[in-house]
Amino acid sequence: MQKKWLILLLMMFGIGVMAVMAQDDATTFRVWSPIDTLTADWVEVTNDDDEDILALELTIEGHHTDACELELMIEQASYENNIDIQVYRELSPAMTCLRDDTPFETTIILDVPLSEIPSHITINDQVWQVTLSEGDTISTDDLPTFEEMTLVTAV
């Protein structure tokens, strides 16, 4: 009889360990939120050579469609004619959130030289056209403007 209880106890323990391991495998999924506005400012930053340089700081404003208070994650990748920025949160499948528009704001400093600022920036699959002022030099008085592009599916 004790042997049966020991086997049953070991089976229950094994099932519990497997359930915890399965939960760890799929703990979160990414949720992207709509971006409402994109603005820029020049900021002075120190590069790897300890030189002060001008960089473009983007202020991204958007909203979540829920009231979950989770950390905002940011990934940035640069391509020849585009910078791709992903702003998202990681939610657990077991999480429940109230439906409520919740605004957010975050800033990102672009890690590209000013002379290589691309003509488009993609944020969460929304494309923004970047317009820089005309001229030979970039001044802190000249900030780029952004216009959200409307994309259509090719037929």
N, C-alpha and C positions, 0 to 999 in steps of 0.2 A: 504494500500500500504506500509506503514512504517513497518507493522508487517511482510510482505513478505520479505522486505529488511533485517530486523533483523534476521529472520529465515535463510535466505541465507547467511548472514554474519556469524552467528554462525556455520552453516554447513561448510563454507569455513575454519573457524578457527579450527574446529574439524578435518577436513581432514588434515590440516597443522600439527596439533599436532600429529596425528596418523602417518603421514609420517616421522616426526622427531623421534618418538618413534621406528618405524620400522627400521629406519636407525641405531639407537643406538644399537639395538639387534644384528646386524650382521656387526659391524663396521670393523672388521679385520679378517684375516685368516693367518695362519702360513705358511711361506715359508722357506724351508731348502735349504742350499747351499752345493755344493760338497766340501769335505775337500781334500786338496792336500798333505799336509805334517803335521807331528806331531813330535815335538821334546820336550825334557825335560831338566830341570835344577833343582838343589837343591836350595832351599831358606830357610832362617831362619824365622820362624813365631812365634808369641806368642800365646800359647793356652789359654784355659779358666782359667787355674790355674796360669797364668802369668809366665809360663815357656817358655824359648826359645827352640824350637824344629825344626828339619829338616822336610821339606815338599817337595813334588814333584810338581813343577810348569810346566804345559804343555803349550806349544806354539802351537796354532792351526792356520794353514794357509789354506785358501781356496779361493773360488771366487764365486761371485754372477753372475748370467747370465743376470743381468740388471744393470742400473745405478741409481736406487733409493737410496737415502741417508736416511736410516732408522736405528734406534738403533738396535744393535745386542743383542738378548736375549739369556740367557744361563740357562739351567736347568741341574742339576746333581743328579743322584740317584746311590746308591751303593747296589750291590747284592753280594752274596757269592763269585762268581768267575768272576765278571764283574762289571765294572763301566759304566753306561750309561749316556752320555752327549748329550744334544740336543742344538745345536747352530742354531738359527733361527731369522727371522725378521717377524714382523706383518705388513701385507699390507692391505689396504682398497680395497674393491671390485671396488670402483670408481677410483682408482689410475691407471694411465698409466705411464709406464717407458720405457725409451729407451733400446733397446737390446744392451748390451755391457758387456763384461767380466770385472768385477770389483773385484780386489783382496781385501782380508781382512785378518787381523791377530788379534788374541785375546789370552789372557793368562788366565789359570784357575789353581788355587791351589787345589790339591786333598785333600779332607778332610778325608783321611783314614791314619791310622798309617803306617809307612814305612814297617813294617813287614807284613802288609796285602795288599800290592799292588797286584792287581789281575793279572792273566795271560793274560787277554784280556780287552780292552777298546773299547766300542762302541760309535762312534760319528756320529750322523745323519744316523744311520743304516749302517755305514761302520765299520767293525770290524778290530781292530789293535791288533796284538799279541805283548805282552810286554815281552822282554827278559832282565832279571836282571843278573848282573855278579855273578859268583859263589863265594862263600866264606861265612864266619861266620858273618862278619860285613859289614855294608853299609858305603862306603866312598863317600865323595863329588867328588872324582875322577872317581867313577863308576856310569855312567849314564845309565839308561835303554835305549834300542833301540826298535824301533817300526817297524813292518812290516804289511802292509795292507793285510788282508786275503781276498781271493776270495771266495765268498759264491755261492753255486749253489742250485737251487730249487730241493727239493726231489721229485722224480717221484712216 
